C-alpha cells in the first residue's frame, strides 16, 4: 500500500500519478504488487462534505484491495 504520490514514487521506483495508479493492483519489478491511494491527510483537507464522503469511500475501497 502506497499512501500518496511520494510513497508511490518510492515503492514503484518511478513517478506515477495518483489518478493513474489509484484503485488497482500495480505489478512491481521485484514480482510484488502495490496498491496506491491518497494519503489520509488529503481526506482531512477536503472542504466539501459530499466530496469528502465520496473520497473516503474510494479510500476504503482501495484499502480493501490489499485484503483481496
TIFI-963333 format. One record per atom (N, C-alpha, C): z, x, y; atom name; residue number from 1; residue in three letters; chain. Coordinates in nm, 2 decimals. Each point is the difference from the previous one (the first is absolute). Example, Ala and Ser with C-alpha at 12.3 -4.5 7.8 and 13.67 -1.06 7.14 Angstrom:
! residues 2
<pt up="0.78" east="1.32" north="-0.57" at="N" i="1" aa="ALA" ch="A"/>
<pt up="0.00" east="-0.09" north="0.12" at="CA" i="1" aa="ALA" ch="A"/>
<pt up="0.00" east="0.09" north="0.12" at="C" i="1" aa="ALA" ch="A"/>
<pt up="-0.07" east="-0.04" north="0.11" at="N" i="2" aa="SER" ch="A"/>
<pt up="0.00" east="0.09" north="0.11" at="CA" i="2" aa="SER" ch="A"/>
<pt up="0.08" east="-0.08" north="0.11" at="C" i="2" aa="SER" ch="A"/>
//
This chain:
! residues 68
<pt up="0.00" east="0.09" north="-0.12" at="N" i="1" aa="UNK" ch="A"/>
<pt up="0.00" east="-0.09" north="0.12" at="CA" i="1" aa="UNK" ch="A"/>
<pt up="0.00" east="0.09" north="0.12" at="C" i="1" aa="UNK" ch="A"/>
<pt up="-0.10" east="-0.02" north="0.09" at="N" i="2" aa="UNK" ch="A"/>
<pt up="-0.01" east="0.07" north="0.12" at="CA" i="2" aa="UNK" ch="A"/>
<pt up="0.02" east="-0.10" north="0.12" at="C" i="2" aa="UNK" ch="A"/>
<pt up="0.11" east="0.02" north="0.07" at="N" i="3" aa="UNK" ch="A"/>
<pt up="0.03" east="-0.09" north="0.11" at="CA" i="3" aa="UNK" ch="A"/>
<pt up="-0.04" east="0.06" north="0.14" at="C" i="3" aa="UNK" ch="A"/>
<pt up="-0.12" east="-0.04" north="0.04" at="N" i="4" aa="UNK" ch="A"/>
<pt up="-0.05" east="0.04" north="0.13" at="CA" i="4" aa="UNK" ch="A"/>
<pt up="-0.11" east="0.11" north="-0.01" at="C" i="4" aa="UNK" ch="A"/>
<pt up="-0.07" east="0.02" north="0.11" at="N" i="5" aa="UNK" ch="A"/>
<pt up="-0.12" east="0.09" north="0.00" at="CA" i="5" aa="UNK" ch="A"/>
<pt up="0.04" east="0.14" north="-0.03" at="C" i="5" aa="UNK" ch="A"/>
<pt up="0.11" east="0.05" north="0.05" at="N" i="6" aa="UNK" ch="A"/>
<pt up="0.04" east="0.14" north="-0.03" at="CA" i="6" aa="UNK" ch="A"/>
<pt up="0.03" east="0.02" north="-0.14" at="C" i="6" aa="UNK" ch="A"/>
<pt up="0.07" east="-0.10" north="-0.07" at="N" i="7" aa="UNK" ch="A"/>
<pt up="0.03" east="0.01" north="-0.14" at="CA" i="7" aa="UNK" ch="A"/>
<pt up="-0.13" east="-0.01" north="-0.08" at="C" i="7" aa="UNK" ch="A"/>
<pt up="-0.09" east="-0.08" north="0.04" at="N" i="8" aa="UNK" ch="A"/>
<pt up="-0.13" east="-0.01" north="-0.07" at="CA" i="8" aa="UNK" ch="A"/>
<pt up="-0.08" east="0.13" north="0.00" at="C" i="8" aa="UNK" ch="A"/>
<pt up="0.00" east="0.06" north="0.12" at="N" i="9" aa="UNK" ch="A"/>
<pt up="-0.07" east="0.13" north="0.01" at="CA" i="9" aa="UNK" ch="A"/>
<pt up="0.07" east="0.11" north="-0.08" at="C" i="9" aa="UNK" ch="A"/>
<pt up="0.13" east="0.00" north="-0.01" at="N" i="10" aa="UNK" ch="A"/>
<pt up="0.08" east="0.10" north="-0.07" at="CA" i="10" aa="UNK" ch="A"/>
<pt up="-0.02" east="-0.02" north="-0.15" at="C" i="10" aa="UNK" ch="A"/>
<pt up="0.00" east="-0.12" north="-0.05" at="N" i="11" aa="UNK" ch="A"/>
<pt up="-0.01" east="-0.03" north="-0.15" at="CA" i="11" aa="UNK" ch="A"/>
<pt up="-0.14" east="0.02" north="-0.04" at="C" i="11" aa="UNK" ch="A"/>
<pt up="-0.10" east="-0.05" north="0.08" at="N" i="12" aa="UNK" ch="A"/>
<pt up="-0.14" east="-0.01" north="-0.04" at="CA" i="12" aa="UNK" ch="A"/>
<pt up="-0.07" east="0.14" north="0.03" at="C" i="12" aa="UNK" ch="A"/>
<pt up="0.06" east="0.08" north="0.09" at="N" i="13" aa="UNK" ch="A"/>
<pt up="-0.06" east="0.13" north="0.03" at="CA" i="13" aa="UNK" ch="A"/>
<pt up="-0.12" east="-0.01" north="0.10" at="C" i="13" aa="UNK" ch="A"/>
<pt up="-0.03" east="-0.12" north="0.05" at="N" i="14" aa="UNK" ch="A"/>
<pt up="-0.10" east="-0.02" north="0.10" at="CA" i="14" aa="UNK" ch="A"/>
<pt up="0.03" east="-0.12" north="0.08" at="C" i="14" aa="UNK" ch="A"/>
<pt up="-0.05" east="-0.01" north="0.13" at="N" i="15" aa="UNK" ch="A"/>
<pt up="0.03" east="-0.12" north="0.08" at="CA" i="15" aa="UNK" ch="A"/>
<pt up="-0.07" east="-0.12" north="-0.06" at="C" i="15" aa="UNK" ch="A"/>
<pt up="0.07" east="-0.11" north="0.00" at="N" i="16" aa="UNK" ch="A"/>
<pt up="-0.05" east="-0.13" north="-0.04" at="CA" i="16" aa="UNK" ch="A"/>
<pt up="0.08" east="-0.11" north="0.08" at="C" i="16" aa="UNK" ch="A"/>
<pt up="-0.08" east="-0.09" north="0.06" at="N" i="17" aa="UNK" ch="A"/>
<pt up="0.07" east="-0.10" north="0.08" at="CA" i="17" aa="UNK" ch="A"/>
<pt up="0.07" east="-0.10" north="-0.09" at="C" i="17" aa="UNK" ch="A"/>
<pt up="0.11" east="-0.05" north="0.06" at="N" i="18" aa="UNK" ch="A"/>
<pt up="0.07" east="-0.11" north="-0.07" at="CA" i="18" aa="UNK" ch="A"/>
<pt up="-0.09" east="-0.12" north="-0.03" at="C" i="18" aa="UNK" ch="A"/>
<pt up="-0.08" east="-0.03" north="0.09" at="N" i="19" aa="UNK" ch="A"/>
<pt up="-0.09" east="-0.12" north="-0.01" at="CA" i="19" aa="UNK" ch="A"/>
<pt up="-0.09" east="0.02" north="-0.13" at="C" i="19" aa="UNK" ch="A"/>
<pt up="-0.04" east="0.12" north="-0.03" at="N" i="20" aa="UNK" ch="A"/>
<pt up="-0.09" east="0.03" north="-0.11" at="CA" i="20" aa="UNK" ch="A"/>
<pt up="0.08" east="0.01" north="-0.13" at="C" i="20" aa="UNK" ch="A"/>
<pt up="0.12" east="0.05" north="0.01" at="N" i="21" aa="UNK" ch="A"/>
<pt up="0.08" east="0.03" north="-0.12" at="CA" i="21" aa="UNK" ch="A"/>
<pt up="0.10" east="-0.11" north="-0.04" at="C" i="21" aa="UNK" ch="A"/>
<pt up="0.04" east="-0.08" north="0.09" at="N" i="22" aa="UNK" ch="A"/>
<pt up="0.11" east="-0.09" north="-0.03" at="CA" i="22" aa="UNK" ch="A"/>
<pt up="-0.04" east="-0.11" north="-0.11" at="C" i="22" aa="UNK" ch="A"/>
<pt up="0.10" east="-0.02" north="-0.08" at="N" i="23" aa="UNK" ch="A"/>
<pt up="-0.01" east="-0.11" north="-0.10" at="CA" i="23" aa="UNK" ch="A"/>
<pt up="-0.09" east="0.03" north="-0.12" at="C" i="23" aa="UNK" ch="A"/>
<pt up="-0.02" east="0.13" north="-0.03" at="N" i="24" aa="UNK" ch="A"/>
<pt up="-0.08" east="0.03" north="-0.12" at="CA" i="24" aa="UNK" ch="A"/>
<pt up="0.06" east="0.13" north="-0.06" at="C" i="24" aa="UNK" ch="A"/>
<pt up="-0.03" east="0.02" north="-0.13" at="N" i="25" aa="UNK" ch="A"/>
<pt up="0.03" east="0.13" north="-0.06" at="CA" i="25" aa="UNK" ch="A"/>
<pt up="-0.10" east="0.10" north="0.03" at="C" i="25" aa="UNK" ch="A"/>
<pt up="0.04" east="0.12" north="0.04" at="N" i="26" aa="UNK" ch="A"/>
<pt up="-0.09" east="0.11" north="0.04" at="CA" i="26" aa="UNK" ch="A"/>
<pt up="0.02" east="0.11" north="-0.10" at="C" i="26" aa="UNK" ch="A"/>
<pt up="-0.11" east="0.04" north="-0.07" at="N" i="27" aa="UNK" ch="A"/>
<pt up="0.01" east="0.12" north="-0.09" at="CA" i="27" aa="UNK" ch="A"/>
<pt up="0.02" east="0.13" north="0.08" at="C" i="27" aa="UNK" ch="A"/>
<pt up="0.09" east="0.08" north="-0.06" at="N" i="28" aa="UNK" ch="A"/>
<pt up="0.03" east="0.13" north="0.06" at="CA" i="28" aa="UNK" ch="A"/>
<pt up="-0.07" east="0.11" north="-0.08" at="C" i="28" aa="UNK" ch="A"/>
<pt up="-0.02" east="0.11" north="0.06" at="N" i="29" aa="UNK" ch="A"/>
<pt up="-0.06" east="0.11" north="-0.07" at="CA" i="29" aa="UNK" ch="A"/>
<pt up="0.08" east="0.05" north="-0.12" at="C" i="29" aa="UNK" ch="A"/>
<pt up="0.13" east="-0.02" north="0.00" at="N" i="30" aa="UNK" ch="A"/>
<pt up="0.08" east="0.05" north="-0.11" at="CA" i="30" aa="UNK" ch="A"/>
<pt up="0.01" east="-0.10" north="-0.11" at="C" i="30" aa="UNK" ch="A"/>
<pt up="-0.08" east="-0.11" north="0.01" at="N" i="31" aa="UNK" ch="A"/>
<pt up="0.00" east="-0.10" north="-0.11" at="CA" i="31" aa="UNK" ch="A"/>
<pt up="0.09" east="-0.11" north="0.02" at="C" i="31" aa="UNK" ch="A"/>
<pt up="0.09" east="0.01" north="0.10" at="N" i="32" aa="UNK" ch="A"/>
<pt up="0.09" east="-0.11" north="0.03" at="CA" i="32" aa="UNK" ch="A"/>
<pt up="-0.07" east="-0.11" north="0.09" at="C" i="32" aa="UNK" ch="A"/>
<pt up="0.08" east="-0.09" north="0.04" at="N" i="33" aa="UNK" ch="A"/>
<pt up="-0.04" east="-0.11" north="0.09" at="CA" i="33" aa="UNK" ch="A"/>
<pt up="0.09" east="-0.02" north="0.11" at="C" i="33" aa="UNK" ch="A"/>
<pt up="-0.05" east="-0.04" north="0.11" at="N" i="34" aa="UNK" ch="A"/>
<pt up="0.08" east="-0.03" north="0.12" at="CA" i="34" aa="UNK" ch="A"/>
<pt up="-0.02" east="-0.14" north="0.05" at="C" i="34" aa="UNK" ch="A"/>
<pt up="0.10" east="-0.06" north="0.05" at="N" i="35" aa="UNK" ch="A"/>
<pt up="-0.01" east="-0.13" north="0.07" at="CA" i="35" aa="UNK" ch="A"/>
<pt up="0.04" east="0.03" north="0.14" at="C" i="35" aa="UNK" ch="A"/>
<pt up="-0.08" east="-0.04" north="0.10" at="N" i="36" aa="UNK" ch="A"/>
<pt up="0.02" east="0.03" north="0.14" at="CA" i="36" aa="UNK" ch="A"/>
<pt up="0.03" east="-0.13" north="0.07" at="C" i="36" aa="UNK" ch="A"/>
<pt up="0.09" east="0.00" north="0.10" at="N" i="37" aa="UNK" ch="A"/>
<pt up="0.04" east="-0.11" north="0.08" at="CA" i="37" aa="UNK" ch="A"/>
<pt up="0.05" east="0.05" north="0.13" at="C" i="37" aa="UNK" ch="A"/>
<pt up="0.04" east="-0.10" north="0.09" at="N" i="38" aa="UNK" ch="A"/>
<pt up="0.05" east="0.04" north="0.13" at="CA" i="38" aa="UNK" ch="A"/>
<pt up="0.14" east="0.05" north="-0.02" at="C" i="38" aa="UNK" ch="A"/>
<pt up="0.05" east="0.07" north="0.10" at="N" i="39" aa="UNK" ch="A"/>
<pt up="0.14" east="0.05" north="0.01" at="CA" i="39" aa="UNK" ch="A"/>
<pt up="0.08" east="-0.12" north="0.03" at="C" i="39" aa="UNK" ch="A"/>
<pt up="0.12" east="-0.02" north="-0.06" at="N" i="40" aa="UNK" ch="A"/>
<pt up="0.08" east="-0.11" north="0.04" at="CA" i="40" aa="UNK" ch="A"/>
<pt up="0.04" east="-0.02" north="0.14" at="C" i="40" aa="UNK" ch="A"/>
<pt up="0.01" east="0.11" north="0.08" at="N" i="41" aa="UNK" ch="A"/>
<pt up="0.03" east="-0.01" north="0.14" at="CA" i="41" aa="UNK" ch="A"/>
<pt up="-0.11" east="-0.07" north="0.08" at="C" i="41" aa="UNK" ch="A"/>
<pt up="-0.13" east="0.01" north="-0.06" at="N" i="42" aa="UNK" ch="A"/>
<pt up="-0.11" east="-0.08" north="0.07" at="CA" i="42" aa="UNK" ch="A"/>
<pt up="0.04" east="-0.15" north="0.00" at="C" i="42" aa="UNK" ch="A"/>
<pt up="0.05" east="-0.05" north="-0.11" at="N" i="43" aa="UNK" ch="A"/>
<pt up="0.03" east="-0.14" north="-0.01" at="CA" i="43" aa="UNK" ch="A"/>
<pt up="0.11" east="-0.04" north="0.10" at="C" i="43" aa="UNK" ch="A"/>
<pt up="0.09" east="0.09" north="0.03" at="N" i="44" aa="UNK" ch="A"/>
<pt up="0.10" east="-0.03" north="0.10" at="CA" i="44" aa="UNK" ch="A"/>
<pt up="-0.05" east="-0.01" north="0.14" at="C" i="44" aa="UNK" ch="A"/>
<pt up="-0.11" east="0.07" north="0.03" at="N" i="45" aa="UNK" ch="A"/>
<pt up="-0.06" east="0.00" north="0.14" at="CA" i="45" aa="UNK" ch="A"/>
<pt up="-0.10" east="-0.11" north="0.03" at="C" i="45" aa="UNK" ch="A"/>
<pt up="-0.03" east="-0.08" north="-0.10" at="N" i="46" aa="UNK" ch="A"/>
<pt up="-0.10" east="-0.11" north="0.02" at="CA" i="46" aa="UNK" ch="A"/>
<pt up="0.06" east="-0.11" north="0.08" at="C" i="46" aa="UNK" ch="A"/>
<pt up="-0.05" east="-0.03" north="0.12" at="N" i="47" aa="UNK" ch="A"/>
<pt up="0.07" east="-0.10" north="0.09" at="CA" i="47" aa="UNK" ch="A"/>
<pt up="-0.03" east="-0.14" north="-0.04" at="C" i="47" aa="UNK" ch="A"/>
<pt up="-0.11" east="-0.03" north="-0.05" at="N" i="48" aa="UNK" ch="A"/>
<pt up="-0.04" east="-0.14" north="-0.04" at="CA" i="48" aa="UNK" ch="A"/>
<pt up="0.06" east="-0.04" north="-0.13" at="C" i="48" aa="UNK" ch="A"/>
<pt up="0.08" east="-0.10" north="-0.01" at="N" i="49" aa="UNK" ch="A"/>
<pt up="0.07" east="-0.04" north="-0.12" at="CA" i="49" aa="UNK" ch="A"/>
<pt up="-0.09" east="-0.04" north="-0.11" at="C" i="49" aa="UNK" ch="A"/>
<pt up="-0.11" east="-0.07" north="0.03" at="N" i="50" aa="UNK" ch="A"/>
<pt up="-0.10" east="-0.03" north="-0.11" at="CA" i="50" aa="UNK" ch="A"/>
<pt up="-0.07" east="0.12" north="-0.06" at="C" i="50" aa="UNK" ch="A"/>
<pt up="-0.03" east="0.09" north="0.09" at="N" i="51" aa="UNK" ch="A"/>
<pt up="-0.07" east="0.13" north="-0.05" at="CA" i="51" aa="UNK" ch="A"/>
<pt up="0.11" east="0.08" north="-0.08" at="C" i="51" aa="UNK" ch="A"/>
<pt up="0.12" east="0.00" north="0.05" at="N" i="52" aa="UNK" ch="A"/>
<pt up="0.10" east="0.08" north="-0.07" at="CA" i="52" aa="UNK" ch="A"/>
<pt up="0.02" east="-0.06" north="-0.14" at="C" i="52" aa="UNK" ch="A"/>
<pt up="0.01" east="-0.13" north="-0.01" at="N" i="53" aa="UNK" ch="A"/>
<pt up="0.02" east="-0.06" north="-0.13" at="CA" i="53" aa="UNK" ch="A"/>
<pt up="-0.12" east="0.03" north="-0.09" at="C" i="53" aa="UNK" ch="A"/>
<pt up="-0.12" east="-0.01" north="0.05" at="N" i="54" aa="UNK" ch="A"/>
<pt up="-0.12" east="0.03" north="-0.08" at="CA" i="54" aa="UNK" ch="A"/>
<pt up="0.00" east="0.14" north="-0.05" at="C" i="54" aa="UNK" ch="A"/>
<pt up="0.03" east="0.10" north="0.09" at="N" i="55" aa="UNK" ch="A"/>
<pt up="0.00" east="0.14" north="-0.03" at="CA" i="55" aa="UNK" ch="A"/>
<pt up="0.11" east="0.03" north="-0.10" at="C" i="55" aa="UNK" ch="A"/>
<pt up="0.11" east="-0.07" north="0.01" at="N" i="56" aa="UNK" ch="A"/>
<pt up="0.11" east="0.02" north="-0.10" at="CA" i="56" aa="UNK" ch="A"/>
<pt up="-0.04" east="-0.05" north="-0.14" at="C" i="56" aa="UNK" ch="A"/>
<pt up="-0.07" east="-0.11" north="-0.01" at="N" i="57" aa="UNK" ch="A"/>
<pt up="-0.05" east="-0.05" north="-0.13" at="CA" i="57" aa="UNK" ch="A"/>
<pt up="-0.10" east="0.11" north="-0.06" at="C" i="57" aa="UNK" ch="A"/>
<pt up="-0.09" east="0.06" north="0.09" at="N" i="58" aa="UNK" ch="A"/>
<pt up="-0.09" east="0.10" north="-0.05" at="CA" i="58" aa="UNK" ch="A"/>
<pt up="0.08" east="0.12" north="-0.05" at="C" i="58" aa="UNK" ch="A"/>
<pt up="0.10" east="0.04" north="0.07" at="N" i="59" aa="UNK" ch="A"/>
<pt up="0.09" east="0.11" north="-0.04" at="CA" i="59" aa="UNK" ch="A"/>
<pt up="0.06" east="-0.02" north="-0.13" at="C" i="59" aa="UNK" ch="A"/>
<pt up="0.06" east="-0.12" north="-0.02" at="N" i="60" aa="UNK" ch="A"/>
<pt up="0.06" east="-0.04" north="-0.13" at="CA" i="60" aa="UNK" ch="A"/>
<pt up="-0.11" east="0.01" north="-0.11" at="C" i="60" aa="UNK" ch="A"/>
<pt up="-0.12" east="-0.05" north="0.02" at="N" i="61" aa="UNK" ch="A"/>
<pt up="-0.11" east="0.00" north="-0.09" at="CA" i="61" aa="UNK" ch="A"/>
<pt up="-0.03" east="0.15" north="-0.04" at="C" i="61" aa="UNK" ch="A"/>
<pt up="0.00" east="0.08" north="0.10" at="N" i="62" aa="UNK" ch="A"/>
<pt up="-0.03" east="0.15" north="-0.03" at="CA" i="62" aa="UNK" ch="A"/>
<pt up="0.11" east="0.06" north="-0.08" at="C" i="62" aa="UNK" ch="A"/>
<pt up="0.13" east="-0.03" north="0.03" at="N" i="63" aa="UNK" ch="A"/>
<pt up="0.10" east="0.05" north="-0.08" at="CA" i="63" aa="UNK" ch="A"/>
<pt up="0.00" east="-0.05" north="-0.15" at="C" i="63" aa="UNK" ch="A"/>
<pt up="-0.05" east="-0.12" north="-0.02" at="N" i="64" aa="UNK" ch="A"/>
<pt up="-0.01" east="-0.05" north="-0.14" at="CA" i="64" aa="UNK" ch="A"/>
<pt up="-0.10" east="0.07" north="-0.08" at="C" i="64" aa="UNK" ch="A"/>
<pt up="-0.10" east="0.06" north="0.07" at="N" i="65" aa="UNK" ch="A"/>
<pt up="-0.11" east="0.08" north="-0.07" at="CA" i="65" aa="UNK" ch="A"/>
<pt up="0.06" east="0.12" north="-0.07" at="C" i="65" aa="UNK" ch="A"/>
<pt up="0.11" east="0.05" north="0.05" at="N" i="66" aa="UNK" ch="A"/>
<pt up="0.07" east="0.12" north="-0.06" at="CA" i="66" aa="UNK" ch="A"/>
<pt up="0.06" east="-0.04" north="-0.13" at="C" i="66" aa="UNK" ch="A"/>
<pt up="0.04" east="-0.13" north="-0.02" at="N" i="67" aa="UNK" ch="A"/>
<pt up="0.07" east="-0.04" north="-0.11" at="CA" i="67" aa="UNK" ch="A"/>
<pt up="-0.10" east="-0.06" north="-0.11" at="C" i="67" aa="UNK" ch="A"/>
<pt up="-0.13" east="0.00" north="0.03" at="N" i="68" aa="UNK" ch="A"/>
<pt up="-0.10" east="-0.06" north="-0.09" at="CA" i="68" aa="UNK" ch="A"/>
<pt up="-0.03" east="0.10" north="-0.11" at="C" i="68" aa="UNK" ch="A"/>
//
